[in-house]
Amino acid sequence: MRLPPQQLGQHLEKGLRALYVLTGDEPLAQRESLDAIRLAARNQGYDERTTLTVERSFNWQQLGAESRSMSLFASKRLLELHIPSGKPGIDGSKALQALAIKLPKDTVVVITLPKLDWQSEKSTWFVALEQAAVVMSFQQVTPDQLPQWIAQRLSQQGQQTDAETLEFIAYQVEGNLLAAYQEIQKLGLLYPQGVLAAKAVREAVLNVSRYDVFQLGDAMLAADSERTVRILRGLREEGTQVVALMGALVWLLRGIVRIKQAESRGENLANAIQQAKIRRDRQLLVERALRRLSLRQLQAAMGKLAEIDKIAKGIAHGDAWLEISRLCFGLATIGNRAKSH
């Protein structure tokens, strides 16, 4: 059974199902849905929760053992299985099929997966899960959808603002949904319900005393390698996760790639910048970056970000901070290197 995420609340009011599969590339919505299932389970007497995370050394017999074992502390329990790679392997495929065929008694099972490719969705193990489970897919919010998404979130806490201010918030978070979520929560704490004035929103969003992940993009565009390194060091010391940087950098580079492609086709540069929704205060930096970065270099950077994203999520091996630092420093120094020869 496929269930649109926005209908989960109504679904849970009617009672819990035995198996849920949450899959997709939008971590905030997936996490919120998981939290909603956890709350519903707790309210319905599922007082014990067991969590299994599939890593390289994971023994799939654990899943079978947990499925067969009785709850030690409660009559009903919640069993969570997180598969960050989305690739259970041969043993995992067998274990998941067995689980789907014979679900444990007095247990709600929740399986979380990343976005699956078409081959994985046609695999025997996923088809078996899909036939037995409530399946929810979470899609990324596109840049064009983000202002409306922000408006809906503000509405949930009884606040509204004008379209231009919604665009401003979207530009500031640059595609990072978690950052947008944090800004919306901050507005809910700072201001009462009702209409938010544009000036108040700007002051709240721009009032950042620590290092900002979006300052990193400006430093890279400006070819300021020293500032790039300083911001990266500051972000890391403050405990910023690499995943939190990804949205902002992908947003920025994706827009620049589109502009570069339009430029290569002979299209008007100003129109291309406007269509890419580059902030006015950043347009000059973008124009300068376009002069020193080639389309090939920008596309390679996008490819590298995809690799770093896998490392940050535990799907691939490596040091995510080291790799993203190398990438940002490299983009900030390309023009400088060219001038030094």
DAKA-V578668 format. One record per residue. N is the residue number from 0. RES is the residue in one small letter. SS is DSSP state (~ for helix, > for strand, _ for the rest). OMEGA is omega in degrees with one decimal (none if undefined). Layout:
N&RES&SS&OMEGA  N&RES&SS&OMEGA
This chain:
0&m&_&176.1  1&r&>&-178.8  2&l&_&174.1  3&p&_&-177.2  4&p&~&-177.7  5&q&~&178.5  6&q&~&-176.3  7&l&~&-178.6  8&g&~&178.4  9&q&~&179.6  10&h&~&-176.6  11&l&~&177.4  12&e&~&-179.2  13&k&_&-179.7  14&g&_&-176.9  15&l&_&170.2  16&r&_&-174.4  17&a&_&-174.6  18&l&>&176.0  19&y&>&174.5  20&v&>&-179.8  21&l&>&-175.8  22&t&>&177.3  23&g&>&-175.9  24&d&_&177.5  25&e&_&-170.3  26&p&~&-177.6  27&l&~&-179.5  28&a&~&178.5  29&q&~&179.9  30&r&~&179.9  31&e&~&177.8  32&s&~&176.6  33&l&~&177.8  34&d&~&179.7  35&a&~&177.7  36&i&~&177.8  37&r&~&-179.4  38&l&~&178.8  39&a&~&178.8  40&a&~&179.4  41&r&~&179.7  42&n&~&-178.9  43&q&_&171.8  44&g&_&175.4  45&y&>&-168.3  46&d&>&-180.0  47&e&>&179.2  48&r&>&177.1  49&t&>&-177.8  50&t&>&175.3  51&l&>&177.7  52&t&>&-176.5  53&v&_&175.4  54&e&_&-174.2  55&r&_&-175.9  56&s&_&-175.6  57&f&_&177.2  58&n&_&-175.6  59&w&_&175.1  60&q&~&176.6  61&q&~&-178.9  62&l&~&177.8  63&g&~&179.9  64&a&~&179.3  65&e&~&-179.5  66&s&~&-177.3  67&r&~&-174.0  68&s&_&176.7  69&m&_&176.6  70&s&_&-178.3  71&l&_&-169.9  72&f&_&-177.0  73&a&_&-179.9  74&s&_&-179.7  75&k&>&-176.7  76&r&>&176.7  77&l&>&178.9  78&l&>&-179.6  79&e&>&176.7  80&l&>&-178.4  81&h&>&-179.4  82&i&>&-173.9  83&p&_&-177.5  84&s&_&-174.9  85&g&_&-177.1  86&k&_&-177.6  87&p&_&-178.2  88&g&~&-176.1  89&i&~&-179.0  90&d&~&179.8  91&g&~&178.5  92&s&~&179.0  93&k&~&-177.9  94&a&~&-179.3  95&l&~&176.8  96&q&~&178.5  97&a&~&178.3  98&l&~&-178.1  99&a&~&-179.2  100&i&~&-177.2  101&k&_&-179.9  102&l&_&-179.1  103&p&_&-179.8  104&k&_&175.4  105&d&_&-176.7  106&t&>&169.4  107&v&>&-178.8  108&v&>&176.2  109&v&>&178.9  110&i&>&177.8  111&t&>&-177.8  112&l&>&170.9  113&p&_&174.8  114&k&_&-177.5  115&l&_&173.9  116&d&_&-174.0  117&w&~&179.3  118&q&~&179.4  119&s&~&179.9  120&e&~&177.5  121&k&_&-177.4  122&s&_&-177.7  123&t&~&-176.5  124&w&~&-179.0  125&f&~&177.1  126&v&~&178.2  127&a&~&178.4  128&l&~&-176.8  129&e&~&-180.0  130&q&~&-175.5  131&a&~&-167.6  132&a&_&162.6  133&v&>&-174.9  134&v&>&176.0  135&m&>&178.5  136&s&>&-176.7  137&f&>&-177.5  138&q&_&177.1  139&q&_&174.2  140&v&_&-177.9  141&t&_&178.0  142&p&~&179.8  143&d&~&-178.4  144&q&~&-171.2  145&l&~&179.1  146&p&~&179.1  147&q&~&176.8  148&w&~&177.9  149&i&~&179.1  150&a&~&179.7  151&q&~&179.5  152&r&~&176.3  153&l&~&-179.5  154&s&~&179.6  155&q&~&176.9  156&q&_&172.0  157&g&_&-177.9  158&q&>&177.3  159&q&>&173.5  160&t&_&-175.2  161&d&_&-174.7  162&a&~&-179.2  163&e&~&179.5  164&t&~&175.3  165&l&~&176.7  166&e&~&179.6  167&f&~&179.3  168&i&~&-179.9  169&a&~&178.6  170&y&~&-177.1  171&q&~&-178.3  172&v&~&172.2  173&e&_&174.7  174&g&_&-179.4  175&n&_&-174.5  176&l&~&178.3  177&l&~&177.4  178&a&~&177.5  179&a&~&178.9  180&y&~&180.0  181&q&~&178.8  182&e&~&179.3  183&i&~&176.8  184&q&~&179.7  185&k&~&178.2  186&l&~&177.8  187&g&~&178.4  188&l&~&-174.9  189&l&~&-170.9  190&y&_&179.5  191&p&_&177.1  192&q&_&-178.9  193&g&>&-178.0  194&v&>&179.3  195&l&_&177.4  196&a&_&-178.3  197&a&~&-178.7  198&k&~&-179.8  199&a&~&179.9  200&v&~&-179.4  201&r&~&179.5  202&e&~&-178.8  203&a&~&-176.5  204&v&~&-177.2  205&l&~&-177.7  206&n&_&-178.3  207&v&_&-176.4  208&s&_&-178.5  209&r&_&175.7  210&y&_&-175.1  211&d&_&-179.6  212&v&~&-178.6  213&f&~&171.5  214&q&~&179.9  215&l&~&178.6  216&g&~&179.2  217&d&~&179.9  218&a&~&178.2  219&m&~&-179.5  220&l&~&-177.8  221&a&_&-177.6  222&a&_&179.1  223&d&_&-174.2  224&s&~&-179.5  225&e&~&178.6  226&r&~&177.0  227&t&~&179.4  228&v&~&-179.0  229&r&~&-179.8  230&i&~&177.8  231&l&~&179.2  232&r&~&179.9  233&g&~&179.2  234&l&~&-179.0  235&r&~&179.5  236&e&~&179.1  237&e&_&176.0  238&g&_&178.7  239&t&_&178.4  240&q&_&180.0  241&v&~&179.8  242&v&~&-179.4  243&a&~&178.4  244&l&~&-169.6  245&m&~&-176.6  246&g&~&-178.7  247&a&~&-177.5  248&l&~&178.0  249&v&~&179.0  250&w&~&-176.3  251&l&~&-175.2  252&l&~&178.4  253&r&~&178.7  254&g&~&-178.8  255&i&~&177.0  256&v&~&179.1  257&r&~&179.2  258&i&~&-179.6  259&k&~&178.4  260&q&~&178.0  261&a&~&178.8  262&e&~&-179.7  263&s&~&177.7  264&r&_&178.5  265&g&_&-179.9  266&e&_&-179.2  267&n&_&-175.2  268&l&~&-178.4  269&a&~&178.4  270&n&~&180.0  271&a&~&178.6  272&i&~&179.4  273&q&~&179.9  274&q&~&177.7  275&a&_&177.7  276&k&_&175.1  277&i&_&179.2  278&r&_&-178.8  279&r&~&-177.6  280&d&~&-180.0  281&r&~&-172.9  282&q&~&179.3  283&l&~&177.6  284&l&~&179.7  285&v&~&179.8  286&e&~&178.5  287&r&~&179.8  288&a&~&179.6  289&l&~&-178.9  290&r&~&-175.7  291&r&~&-179.2  292&l&_&179.2  293&s&_&177.5  294&l&~&179.4  295&r&~&179.2  296&q&~&-179.9  297&l&~&178.7  298&q&~&176.5  299&a&~&178.0  300&a&~&177.1  301&m&~&177.4  302&g&~&179.0  303&k&~&177.1  304&l&~&178.2  305&a&~&177.5  306&e&~&-179.5  307&i&~&178.5  308&d&~&178.0  309&k&~&178.0  310&i&~&-178.1  311&a&~&-179.2  312&k&_&177.8  313&g&_&-179.2  314&i&_&178.7  315&a&_&-178.0  316&h&_&177.8  317&g&_&178.5  318&d&_&-174.8  319&a&~&-179.6  320&w&~&179.1  321&l&~&-176.7  322&e&~&-178.9  323&i&~&176.1  324&s&~&177.7  325&r&~&-178.4  326&l&~&-177.7  327&c&~&178.8  328&f&~&179.4  329&g&~&179.4  330&l&~&-179.4  331&a&~&-174.6  332&t&~&-177.0  333&i&~&179.6  334&g&~&-179.6  335&n&~&178.7  336&r&~&-178.0  337&a&~&-178.6  338&k&~&-174.2  339&s&~&-178.5  340&h&_&none
